[in-house]
């Protein structure tokens, strides 16, 4: 029974983690119908329901949740041992999954990896654009990329970029007939373009600092996007003020398409860091990726 259960348990774990047969099937490379049939057979053999299914969602039953919590660390241990064995290969190999915002991917991650990965054809890198605060352990990522001050506790953080300043910008047409904000509180009287954080469903709170004073301001406006580049396009078109990395708006400011305000409230912060769990034993493939991304400025 154990032998035939192993694959079935892996299928169950994928569905329980993803809370979706669709996403789990895509992850496993099988059809939804085959996946559903396999899980149902497992439930029949065990004589207990492991998943609650509705037309809208899938969630573990109490028995399923217990099995999920019990099996996950055990399969992670097996995975770690398999990785350790592959380290005996002559060249690093394996798949590395990273989650990061598109700006960090375009500016720091891909330019660095592009010059290295051709020498390591057996290393596969999956990069997921996500501006939410993803739980990399729960979502089974090897690493994430965030600004230094937002890295979660219990993680090893390695700087991959220089300090990063943000900027509040608006188009010349937006400022026609409007006074420019002098302090962050003035933003309440302005239309601002929001950035939606998909992980938590809320809007990004604009952060400011001057001397010892720190402020977090929730802004409002007509437009909300879940991508920084779309936010900037709307700002250029005069739909309101945007809050974005200075490097991303510098050329637009220099060309006169955007005007920067509140500059004295936007000091540089700790730049992007790649982070991963402190208890994780990095593979040789991960070490190659980490060394390529490390900031040496």
N, C-alpha and C positions, 0 to 999 in steps of 0.2 A: 504493500500500500504506500509506503514511504516514497518509493521510486516514482510512482505515477502521480504522487501529490506535489512533487517539487515544482514542476512547471506550472501546475494549477495554482500553487501558492504564490508564485511570482506574478501570475496573471491577476490574482486577487489583490495583491499588494499594489499593483499599478492602478487598478480601478479605485481602491480605497484611498490612495494618495491623491489621485487626480480628481476624485469625486465626479468622474465622468467616464462612461464607456467609450465615447468618441475620442477623447484625448488619450486615454489609455491604449486604445487600439492603434492610434497613430504612432504612439511611442513604441509599442511592441512590434509594429509592422504586421498586424493580423486584422482580419475583418471584425466588425462589431458583433456580427452574429456568432462567429466562432468564439470570440471572447466571452460573450454572454452565456453561450452553451457550456463552456469550460467551467466558468464560475458556478453555474447552476449545478453541474455534475459534482463539483467539490462540496457544495452545500448538501446535496443529497447523500453523498458518502459520509459526511460528518453528522448528518441528521440535525442540522441547525442552520437557521438563516444567518448569513454574514453581512448582507447588504440590503438596505431598504431602497427600493426603486420606485420613483414616480416619473411622470411624464417630463418633469422639469429637472430633477436632480437625482443623484445617487449618494448615499451616505452609509457608513458602517453602522450596523446594529451594535448593541453593547458587546455581544460576543465577537463581532467583527472588529470592533475597536480594540478589544483585548488582544486579539490575534495580531492586528496591525502593530500595536505597541510592542508585543513580544517578539515578533519575527523580524521587524525592521533592523534592530541592531545586530541580530545574528546574520542576516544576509549582508549587512554592511561589512561585518567581519570577514565573511567569505570573499566578498568583493575585494577587500583590502589584501587578503592573502593571494588572490589571483593576480592582483596588480604587482605584489611583491615578487611573484614568480616570473612575471613578464620582465621584471627588471634585469633578469639574467640574460635577456636578449642583448645582442651587440649594439643595436641602435635603439634609442628611446621610441616608444610606441604607445598609442592609446588615444582616447578621446578626452578633451578638456572642454568643459562647458562653462562659459562666462556670461554673466548678466551685467549690462552697463547701459547708460544713457547714450543716445545716438551721437551726441557731441563728443563724448569721451571716445567712442568707437572710431569716429571719423578722424579725430585730431591726434589721439595718442595710441590707441590700441592697434588698429589695423596698420598704420604707417610703420610701426615697429615690428609687428609680426610678419608683414609682407617681405621684409628683407631677411627673414630667418627661416621660415617654414619650408622653403624650397629645399633646404638641406636636410629636412626631416620628413620625408614623404609618409612615414608611418604614424605621424602625429596628426590627429584630426581635431580641429578646433571649431566649436559651435558657439557663436556669439549671438546673444539675444538682446535686442534693443528693448529697454524697459526703464521708464523714468520713475517707477514706483520703488518703494523700499522692500524689495523682494527678500524673503527668508531663504537664503541660499541652501540651508540644510534641508528644510522641508521640501523645496523644489528641486533638490538633487543637483545643484550647481557645484562645480568645483571651486569657483571663486566669484566674487562680485566686485564692482568698481563703484566707489562713492567718493565724495569730497571727504577729506580727512576727519572733520568734526562730526560726521554722521555715521562713522563706522561703529557697528555694534560691539558691545563688550564681549570678551571671550574670543575675539578674532585676532589673528596675526595680520597686520596691515603693512604693506610695502608701498612706498611712494612711487608713482609712475609718471607724475607730471609736476611742473613747478606750481608755486602758489597761484591761486585763481581769484581774480576779482570779478564781481558782477556789476552790471550797469543797469540803471533805469533810463529808458530811452523812449522818445516819441518823435513823430514826424513834424516837419515845419508846418504842414497844413493843420495838424492837430493843435498846435500851440497858437494858431491864429485866433485872437480874441480871448485867449486863456492866459492866466498867469502861471508861471512855472512853479512847481512845488519847491519849497525851501527846506522843509523838514518832512520826515516820513508821514506824520499825521495829516499833512496836506493832501495825501493821496485819496483821502475820503471824498474830496471834492472833484476827483478826476475819474474818467473812464479808464479802467485798466484791463488788460487782457490776461485772463487766467490760464494757468497750466494745470490740467487735471492729472492727479496721481492715480494711475489705474489700480495699484495694489490696494489702496485704502479707500478709493472712491472720492477723496476730498481734493480740494485745490491746494496747490503749493502756497505756503505762507511766505511772503517776502520778508527777508531778514536784513536788518541794518545794524550798524555799530559805529559809534563815534566816541572816542575816549573810553570811559568806563560804562557808557550807556549802550544797552543792547535792546533792540525793538524787533518784534515780529508783527507784521501788519497783514491783515486779511483784506484783500482788495476786491472790487466789484466792477463789472463792466458788461458790455454787450456780448463779447466773444470769449469762448473757452475752447482750448485745444488740448490734445494730449501729446503734442510734439513741440519742441522749442522753435524749430524752423518755421512752423506754421504761425506761431505766436509772433515771430519777427515779421513775417510777410504781412500780417494784419496791422502791425505797428507801422510799417512803411506805408501802408494804404490809408493811414490816418484814423484807425479804429480805436486808438487809445495808447496808453503807456505799456511798455513791456519790460520784463526783468529777465536778463539773460547774461551768460558769460561774456565778459568784455571782449575776449578774443573773437567771439562770434559776431560782435557788432562793430568792432573797430573800423573795418573798411567802410561800413555804412555811415558811421559818424564822420570819418575823414572825407567822404564824398558829399556830405551834407544831406543825405537822405534821412538820417536820424540825428536827433539832438540829445545829448546826455544831460541828465539832471541828478541832483542828490549825490554828486560824486563824492563829497566829503563824508557821506554816510555809508560808503561802499568800499571799505579797505580790503586788501587781499586776504584770503583765507587759505588754510592748508589745502593744497591741490588734490587732485584725484589720487586715491590709493586703491590698490588691489588688495582684497582681504579674503581670508579663508579661515576655517575653524582651526583653533590652536591644537586640537586633538588629532587633526588629520595628518597622516604621514605622507608628505608629497611624493609623487612618483617622479621618475626621471623625466617623463614627458612634461609634467607640470613644472619641474625645475627649469626646463628649457624655455617654456613660455614665460615663467616668472623672471628669468634672467633677461630675456629679450625686452620685457616691459619696464624693468626697473629704471627709475629716473637717475641719471648720472650727472645732472647739472650742478 
